[in-house]
Amino acid sequence: MPAQGAKLRAGVLAAVLAVVLFGFRAMIFNHLPGVFTAPEEDMDYAWFVPLFSLAVLWTERRQLSGSLGAPSFWGVLAAVPCLALGLLGTRGLQVRFELLAFIGLIVAVPYAIFGRECAKRVAFPAACLLFCMPLASYLSIFTVHLRLFASAVAGGILSVFFDGVVREGNLIGLSDVIIDGSPFVIDIANPCSGLRSIFALMAISVGYGYFTQPTWTRRAILLVLSLPIAILGNIVRIMSICIVAKSADPAFAIGFYHDFSGFVVFAVALLLMVAAGGVLDRVFGTAANGESPEPPCAVAAPPARGAASFLPVALVALLVVPVMVYQSMSPEPALTEPPKVVFPSIDGFTVERLPLSEAEEKQLVGATVEKRIYKSVGNGFWFMTTSVTSGASKSSMHRPELCLPSQGFDMGESHTLDSAGISWRVIPLAPKGDRQGALFAYTFANQDGYRTDSHEARIWRDVWDRSVHNRIDRWVMVTVQVPTSDENVLRAVLGEMKGVVEW
């Protein structure tokens, strides 16, 4: 291609990408760092992902230079939905939308200016940025099952070799090990689910595989192997904590050893990953299944000539630059006033405030939580109720469907129950061990009086108001639990609780 035209397009590319960085500066310097440091996300490894992407670009700079071809209108078209998603994410404070839009633009803009081969070279380091995506809230259901799986396997293996091993839900106890006057119990909580190890090891396996494996097939195999390696490492860690508690000091096991063992087990997992790479080398040799390593330099398509060839370059610049400037000026969404919560007085019942659990205090970020227990003066019947008022953080609301299994409850099929004009989601809790059957119900209301018993409806309403109305809804979640499977009893209790929120 003519040197003058190549330099001009390279200058346009640099300028447009600089404006893209400016448009997403809130995500880069505020939103993503906030995600990386959030306890509920546990993404310390994500700080290194952008550095790896830059390292890949630097390593492949010769191949990237050789892939420069003719401008493409397809790149311009690809940029349009990315710009819309970026606006939606920035205005709605949806960091996942922001990140997806950013990744899309840093591929679409080179596609428009230098063609498909250039975009293909940029796609891999751009896709690696997906490891910066916060997924804890969406993967909570997997976290629950990972916790249950890890506790079941660890408890089962321990019970083969040791007496006194008791497991219930995510709890593993040692009945013959006493600490502070009570039997030793370890709770396989969210940080111990293994999800962090899985994502961290997957991210490392992508980097390790890229620099050590010559083909994409072998890199994919190494990525898949990182999953069972991480899960196995987490199970071994749980077992080792219990073994240390039983054979040495339980206080040491849940203190220093608990904190230190994570580094040791992760180091072992890394060694297993390196060993897996060595096995791939021995099985496949220097290439896998006839594949050959990528050539040192790709051959780009012949560049188009004439003024018309620069039209995609001009279009992508005219599209991206104004939208990014507008996006950078978007104000932060305003926090609305929450609905008022008043626990009603019920004739024949006393009301007591209950203390919050550690999970309620630490995991519901920015929420206001109130718990009450109502006790009948006459027959000893009781029921519990909780109100959770959300704050600015989207982590200030939780899902009982994820919390109840971790507490050892077996849940039945949920359904909707209407009481006094309010829709409640009801979850039957099956009797288990010394626990009797129970019914758990919840409902939501926001500051506008919008009511729903659906998490999905609440989430989409919240996304819409953040994105379109530039405001943060304040939700109140009211829960009620009765120690009976009789739905008529629950219906009567819900009728008394209809005024807990000023709808």
C-alpha positions in Angstrom: 0.0 0.0 0.0 1.2 3.6 -0.6 3.3 4.7 2.4 1.4 8.0 2.6 -2.0 6.3 2.9 -0.8 3.8 5.4 0.6 6.5 7.7 -2.6 8.5 7.4 -4.7 5.5 8.4 -2.4 4.6 11.2 -2.7 8.1 12.5 -6.5 8.0 12.3 -6.4 4.6 14.1 -4.3 6.0 16.9 -6.5 9.0 17.3 -9.8 7.1 17.4 -8.5 4.5 19.9 -7.2 7.4 22.1 -10.8 8.8 22.0 -12.2 5.4 22.8 -9.9 5.2 25.9 -11.1 8.7 26.9 -14.7 7.7 26.4 -14.3 4.6 28.7 -12.1 6.3 31.2 -14.7 5.9 34.0 -14.7 2.2 33.4 -10.9 2.0 33.2 -10.1 4.1 36.3 -13.2 3.7 38.4 -15.7 0.9 37.6 -13.3 -1.9 36.9 -10.8 -1.2 39.7 -13.9 -1.1 42.0 -14.8 -4.6 40.7 -11.3 -5.9 41.1 -11.1 -4.8 44.8 -14.7 -5.9 45.7 -14.7 -8.8 48.2 -17.7 -10.4 46.6 -15.9 -10.6 43.2 -12.5 -11.7 44.4 -10.6 -10.7 41.2 -7.1 -9.8 42.3 -5.7 -11.6 39.2 -7.6 -9.3 36.8 -5.1 -6.5 37.3 -2.6 -8.5 35.2 -4.9 -9.3 32.3 -4.5 -5.9 30.4 -0.7 -6.3 30.8 -0.9 -9.7 29.2 -3.0 -8.3 26.3 -0.4 -5.6 25.7 2.4 -8.2 25.9 0.7 -10.3 23.2 0.3 -7.2 20.9 4.0 -6.4 21.4 5.0 -10.0 20.8 3.0 -10.1 17.5 3.9 -6.6 16.3 5.6 -8.0 13.2 2.6 -10.2 12.3 0.2 -7.3 13.1 2.2 -5.0 10.8 2.1 -7.6 8.0 -1.7 -8.0 8.3 -2.6 -4.4 7.4 -5.0 -4.5 4.5 -7.7 -2.5 2.9 -10.4 -0.6 4.9 -13.7 -2.4 5.4 -17.3 -1.3 5.8 -17.9 -4.4 7.9 -15.8 -2.9 10.6 -17.9 0.3 10.5 -21.1 -1.8 10.9 -19.5 -3.8 13.8 -18.8 -0.6 15.6 -22.4 0.6 15.7 -23.8 -2.0 18.2 -20.7 -1.6 20.3 -21.3 2.2 20.6 -24.9 1.6 21.6 -23.9 -1.0 24.2 -21.2 1.4 25.5 -23.7 4.2 26.0 -26.2 1.8 27.7 -23.4 0.5 30.0 -22.0 3.9 30.9 -25.3 5.6 31.6 -26.7 2.6 33.3 -23.5 1.8 35.3 -23.5 -1.7 33.8 -19.8 -2.5 33.8 -20.3 -5.7 31.9 -21.9 -3.8 29.0 -19.1 -1.2 29.1 -16.4 -3.9 28.9 -18.1 -5.8 26.1 -18.5 -2.5 24.2 -14.8 -1.6 24.8 -13.6 -5.0 23.6 -15.8 -4.8 20.5 -14.6 -1.3 19.6 -10.9 -2.1 19.9 -11.5 -4.9 17.3 -14.1 -3.1 15.1 -12.0 0.1 14.7 -8.9 -1.7 13.3 -11.3 -3.8 11.2 -12.8 -0.7 9.6 -9.4 1.0 9.0 -7.1 -1.9 8.1 -9.4 -4.8 7.3 -10.3 -8.3 8.5 -6.8 -9.8 8.9 -5.8 -6.9 11.2 -8.9 -7.4 13.3 -8.2 -11.2 13.6 -4.7 -10.3 15.0 -6.2 -8.0 17.5 -9.1 -10.3 18.5 -7.2 -12.7 20.8 -5.6 -10.1 23.1 -8.9 -8.2 23.1 -10.8 -11.3 24.0 -8.5 -11.9 26.9 -9.9 -8.8 28.5 -13.1 -10.9 29.2 -11.3 -12.2 32.2 -11.9 -8.7 33.7 -15.6 -9.3 33.5 -17.4 -9.4 36.9 -19.5 -12.6 37.0 -20.0 -13.4 40.7 -23.6 -12.4 40.7 -24.4 -14.3 37.6 -22.4 -17.4 38.6 -23.7 -17.5 42.2 -25.8 -20.6 41.3 -22.6 -22.3 40.2 -20.8 -21.1 43.3 -23.5 -22.8 45.4 -23.1 -26.1 43.6 -19.3 -25.8 43.7 -19.5 -25.3 47.5 -21.8 -28.3 47.9 -19.6 -30.5 45.6 -16.4 -29.5 47.4 -17.9 -30.1 50.8 -19.5 -33.4 49.8 -16.2 -34.8 48.2 -14.0 -33.5 51.0 -16.3 -34.7 53.7 -16.8 -38.1 52.1 -13.0 -38.7 51.8 -12.3 -37.5 55.3 -15.0 -39.8 56.7 -13.2 -42.8 55.2 -10.1 -42.1 57.2 -11.3 -40.3 60.3 -14.1 -40.8 62.8 -16.4 -38.0 63.9 -16.7 -36.3 60.5 -20.1 -34.7 60.0 -21.4 -32.8 57.0 -24.5 -30.7 56.6 -24.9 -28.5 53.6 -21.6 -26.5 53.2 -20.6 -27.3 56.8 -18.0 -29.9 57.7 -17.7 -30.7 61.4 -15.3 -32.8 63.5 -17.3 -33.9 66.5 -14.2 -35.0 68.5 -12.3 -31.8 67.9 -13.3 -29.0 70.3 -12.5 -25.3 69.9 -13.8 -22.6 72.3 -16.0 -25.2 73.9 -17.8 -26.3 70.7 -17.1 -29.0 68.1 -14.9 -27.8 65.2 -16.9 -26.7 62.1 -15.6 -25.2 58.9 -18.0 -23.4 56.6 -17.3 -23.7 52.8 -18.4 -20.1 52.1 -18.3 -18.2 48.8 -14.6 -17.4 48.9 -13.9 -21.1 49.5 -16.1 -22.3 46.6 -13.2 -22.6 44.2 -14.7 -20.2 41.7 -11.8 -17.8 42.2 -9.2 -20.5 41.7 -11.0 -21.6 38.5 -11.0 -18.2 36.9 -7.5 -17.3 38.1 -6.1 -20.6 36.8 -8.0 -20.3 33.5 -6.5 -16.8 33.0 -3.0 -18.1 33.8 -3.5 -21.1 31.5 -4.4 -18.8 28.6 -1.2 -16.9 29.1 0.9 -20.0 29.7 -0.6 -21.8 26.8 -0.2 -18.9 24.4 3.6 -18.6 25.1 4.3 -22.4 25.4 1.9 -24.2 23.1 2.4 -23.8 19.3 -1.2 -24.4 18.2 -4.7 -23.2 19.3 -5.9 -26.8 19.8 -3.3 -27.5 22.4 -3.9 -24.1 24.1 -7.6 -25.0 24.3 -6.8 -28.4 25.8 -4.7 -26.7 28.5 -7.6 -24.3 29.2 -10.1 -27.1 29.7 -7.7 -29.0 32.0 -7.4 -25.9 34.2 -11.0 -26.5 35.4 -10.6 -29.9 37.1 -7.2 -28.9 38.4 -8.6 -25.9 40.2 -11.6 -27.9 41.6 -9.2 -30.7 42.8 -6.9 -28.1 44.4 -9.8 -26.5 46.3 -11.0 -29.9 47.7 -7.5 -30.8 48.8 -7.2 -27.5 50.6 -10.5 -28.1 52.5 -9.4 -31.6 53.5 -6.0 -30.3 54.7 -7.6 -27.7 57.0 -9.7 -30.4 58.6 -6.6 -32.7 58.9 -4.6 -30.0 60.6 -7.4 -29.3 63.0 -7.7 -32.9 63.9 -4.0 -33.7 64.2 -2.6 -30.4 65.4 -4.4 -27.3 66.6 -7.9 -26.3 65.4 -7.3 -22.6 66.1 -4.2 -22.7 63.9 -6.1 -24.6 61.2 -8.8 -21.9 60.8 -6.4 -19.1 61.4 -2.9 -18.9 59.9 -3.1 -22.2 58.0 -6.5 -21.4 56.4 -5.0 -18.2 55.0 -1.7 -19.6 54.0 -2.9 -22.9 52.5 -4.6 -21.1 49.6 -1.2 -19.9 48.3 0.3 -23.4 48.7 -2.6 -25.2 47.0 -2.7 -22.7 44.1 1.1 -23.1 43.6 0.5 -26.9 43.4 -2.2 -26.3 40.8 0.2 -24.2 38.8 2.7 -27.0 38.9 0.0 -29.4 37.7 -0.8 -27.1 34.8 2.9 -26.9 33.8 3.0 -30.7 34.0 -0.1 -30.9 31.8 1.7 -28.7 29.3 4.7 -31.1 29.4 2.4 -34.1 28.7 1.0 -32.3 25.7 4.6 -31.8 24.4 5.3 -35.5 24.8 2.0 -36.6 23.2 1.9 -34.2 20.3 5.4 -33.1 19.8 6.0 -29.7 18.2 2.6 -29.7 16.5 -0.8 -31.1 17.3 -2.7 -33.4 14.8 -0.8 -32.2 11.8 -1.3 -28.6 12.7 1.7 -26.3 12.2 2.6 -23.3 14.3 1.4 -20.0 12.9 3.6 -18.4 10.3 5.7 -15.5 11.5 3.8 -13.0 9.4 0.4 -13.1 7.8 -0.2 -12.0 4.2 -2.7 -9.2 4.1 -5.2 -8.7 1.3 -4.1 -6.3 -1.4 -5.1 -2.8 -0.4 -7.8 -1.0 -2.3 -6.9 2.2 -4.2 -8.7 5.5 -4.7 -10.4 8.0 -2.5 -13.4 5.6 -2.0 -11.1 3.2 0.0 -10.8 5.8 2.7 -14.6 6.1 3.2 -14.8 3.4 5.9 -11.9 5.2 7.7 -13.8 8.5 7.7 -17.1 6.9 8.7 -15.7 5.0 11.7 -14.0 8.2 12.9 -17.2 10.3 12.4 -19.2 7.7 14.3 -16.9 6.8 17.2 -15.4 10.2 18.1 -18.7 12.1 18.8 -20.3 9.2 20.6 -17.2 8.7 22.9 -17.2 12.5 23.7 -20.9 12.4 24.6 -20.4 9.2 26.6 -17.6 10.7 28.6 -19.9 13.5 29.6 -22.7 11.3 30.9 -23.5 12.1 34.5 -23.5 9.5 37.3 -27.0 8.1 38.0 -28.7 9.6 41.0 -29.6 7.6 44.1 -33.3 7.8 44.9 -35.0 7.8 48.3 -35.9 4.3 49.5 -39.4 3.2 50.5 -40.2 3.3 54.2 -40.2 0.0 56.1 -42.4 -0.4 59.2 -42.7 -3.7 61.0 -46.4 -3.9 62.0 -47.7 -4.7 65.5 -49.8 -7.9 65.5 -52.3 -8.6 68.2 -51.3 -11.6 70.4 -47.6 -11.5 69.2 -44.5 -10.0 70.7 -41.7 -8.7 68.4 -38.0 -9.0 68.9 -35.1 -7.7 66.9 -32.7 -10.4 65.7 -28.9 -9.9 65.2 -27.6 -10.1 61.6 -25.4 -13.0 60.4 -21.9 -12.4 59.2 -22.9 -12.9 55.6 -25.7 -10.4 55.9 -23.3 -7.8 57.4 -20.4 -8.3 54.9 -21.9 -9.5 51.6 -24.9 -7.2 51.2 -22.8 -4.2 50.3 -24.5 -0.9 51.2 -27.8 -2.5 52.2 -29.9 -1.8 55.3 -31.0 -5.1 56.9 -33.6 -5.5 59.6 -34.7 -8.9 61.1 -37.6 -9.6 63.4 -39.1 -12.6 65.1 -42.8 -12.6 66.0 -43.8 -14.9 68.9 -47.4 -15.8 69.8 -48.3 -15.1 73.4 -50.7 -18.0 73.5 -49.6 -21.1 71.7 -45.9 -20.7 71.0 -46.2 -20.2 67.3 -43.6 -17.9 65.7 -42.4 -16.6 62.4 -39.4 -14.6 61.1 -39.4 -11.6 58.8 -36.5 -9.6 57.2 -36.4 -6.4 55.2 -33.4 -5.7 53.0 -33.2 -2.1 51.6 -30.8 -1.9 48.7 -28.1 0.8 48.4 -26.1 2.2 45.5 -24.3 -1.1 45.0 -26.0 -3.8 42.9 -24.5 -6.2 45.4 -26.8 -4.9 48.1 -29.6 -7.4 47.2 -29.4 -11.2 47.4 -31.2 -14.3 46.2 -32.6 -16.7 48.8 -32.5 -19.5 46.2 -28.7 -19.2 46.5 -28.5 -18.8 50.2 -30.9 -21.4 51.5 -29.0 -24.5 50.0 -25.8 -23.3 51.6 -27.6 -23.3 54.9 -28.4 -27.0 54.4 -32.1 -26.6 53.3 -33.6 -28.7 50.5 -35.9 -26.5 48.4 -39.0 -27.5 46.7 -40.5 -26.0 43.5 -41.2 -22.3 44.0 -44.5 -20.7 43.1 -46.4 -17.4 43.3 -48.9 -16.7 46.0 -51.1 -13.6 46.1 -52.1 -12.2 49.5 -53.9 -8.9 50.0 -53.1 -7.8 46.5 -49.3 -8.5 46.9 -47.5 -11.1 44.9 -45.1 -13.3 46.9 -42.6 -16.0 45.8 -43.0 -19.0 48.0 -40.2 -21.7 48.4 -41.1 -24.9 50.3 -38.3 -26.0 52.6 -38.2 -29.8 53.0 -37.6 -31.2 56.5 -34.0 -32.3 56.9 -32.2 -33.8 60.0 -33.7 -32.2 63.1 -35.3 -29.4 61.0 -39.0 -29.3 60.4 -40.7 -28.4 57.2 -41.1 -24.7 56.5 -42.3 -22.1 54.0 -40.2 -19.2 52.8 -41.7 -16.2 51.0 -40.3 -13.0 49.5 -41.4 -9.9 47.5 -39.9 -6.7 46.2 -41.0 -3.1 46.0 -39.2 0.0 44.8 -39.6 3.7 45.5 -42.2 4.2 42.8 -44.5 1.5 44.3 -43.5 -1.1 41.6 -44.0 -4.5 43.1 -42.9 -7.9 41.9 -41.9 -11.3 43.3 -39.6 -12.0 40.3 -35.8 -11.4 40.5 -35.6 -11.2 36.8 -38.3 -8.5 36.6 -36.6 -6.5 39.3 -33.2 -6.7 37.6 -34.5 -5.6 34.2 -36.5 -2.7 35.8 -33.3 -1.7 37.6 -31.2 -1.9 34.4 -33.8 0.2 32.5 -34.0 2.9 35.2 -30.2 3.2 35.5 -29.7 3.2 31.7 -32.6 5.3 30.5 -33.7 7.4 33.5 -30.1 7.7 34.9 -31.3 6.8 38.4 -30.6 4.1 40.9 -33.8 2.4 42.2 -34.0 1.6 45.9 -35.6 -1.7 46.4 -37.0 -3.3 49.6 -37.0 -7.1 49.8 -39.3 -8.5 52.4 -39.0 -12.1 53.5 -41.2 -14.2 55.7 -40.5 -17.7 57.0 -43.0 -19.8 58.9 -42.1 -23.2 60.6 -44.9 -25.1 58.9 -45.7 -26.5 55.5 -49.3 -25.4 55.7 -49.8 -22.7 53.1 -52.9 -21.4 54.8 -50.8 -20.4 57.8 -48.4 -18.6 55.6 -51.2 -16.8 53.8 -52.6 -15.6 57.1 -49.2 -14.3 58.2 -48.6 -12.5 54.8 -52.0 -10.8 55.2 -50.7 -9.3 58.5 -47.5 -8.2 56.9 -49.0 -6.4 54.0 -48.2 -3.0 55.5 -44.5 -3.6 56.2 -43.6 -1.4 53.3 -45.3 1.8 52.4 -46.1 0.7 48.9 
